[in-house]
Amino acid sequence: MIARIIRITGRVQGVMFRDWTVQAARAIGVSGWVRNRTDGSVEVYAAGEPALIDRLVDRLCEGSPASRVDRVDAWDAQMQPVDGFTQRPTA
């Protein structure tokens, strides 16, 4: 298992991106969370098998139907205790 922080920029707030991310992550089988950032980006913490994390990153690059993804950055993170995939408050 690995963990990654993923930052998505573009038109990703106010377009159901977090709800879409929760559904995508659950369907793929990744644990973690998603939240809006005050700078207008969306942040994802994802934990799971490397191939599943890669699938989630690919989906995040596509984005929700109403979004426009300009950039996706991902980096390794320390494992956190998470159960399922949820939304968190804006940070």
N, C-alpha and C positions, 0 to 999 in steps of 0.2 A: 504494500500500500504506500501511496505517496499523497502529499498534500500540495496544493498550489493556490496562490492568490492570483486572481485574474481581474484586470482592470479593463473596462470597455468604455470607449469614448465615442461620441457622435450624438445623434438624436436618440437617446436611450432612456430618457426620463419622460414620464407622462404618456407613454405609448405601450403600457402593459408589459414592458420588458421584464420586470421582476417576476410577475406571475408566469409569463412564458418560460423564464429560466427555471423556476421551481418545477414546472411540468416537465421540461426537457431533462433536467437533472434526475428527477424521480424515474422517468421512463428509461434513462440510461443506467441507473443504479448507482449514482454518485451521492455521497453524503456531503452536507455543508450548509452554506447559507448565501444569501444575496442581499445587498442593500444599496440604496442610493448614496452618493457622496455629495457633499455640499458644493463641490466644484462642477457638478453636472454629469459626472461619470457614474458608472455602476461598478461595484466591487463584488466579486464572488470568491468565496473560500470553498474549495472543492477537495474532497478526500476520497480516494478509491484506488482501484487498479489503474496503472498507467494508461493502458489502452482506453479505458472508460473516460479518464480525464481528457485524453486527446480527443475523443468523440465529442465531449461537452465543449471543449474549446472550438472545435470545428462548427458546432451548432451556434455558439456565441458569435462567431465571425459572420454567420448568416443573419442572425438577429430575428426579432419578432417581426410579424408582417408590417407593422406600422413604424418600425424603427429604421434608422440608418446608422450602421456601424462604420465608423471611420478607422478605428484602431482597436486592437486587442493585444494586451501585454500580459504575459504570465510568468511567474517566478515561483521557485520552490518555497514552501512554507513549513513551519513546524506543525506536527499533528496536534489537533485540538479534539477534545471529546465532543463529538457531534452524533446526533441520532436522526437520520432522515435528512431532508433538505427543506429549509425554512427561509422566510423573509425576516430581516432584521430592520430596526429603525435606521433612519439616515444618520450618517456619521460625518 
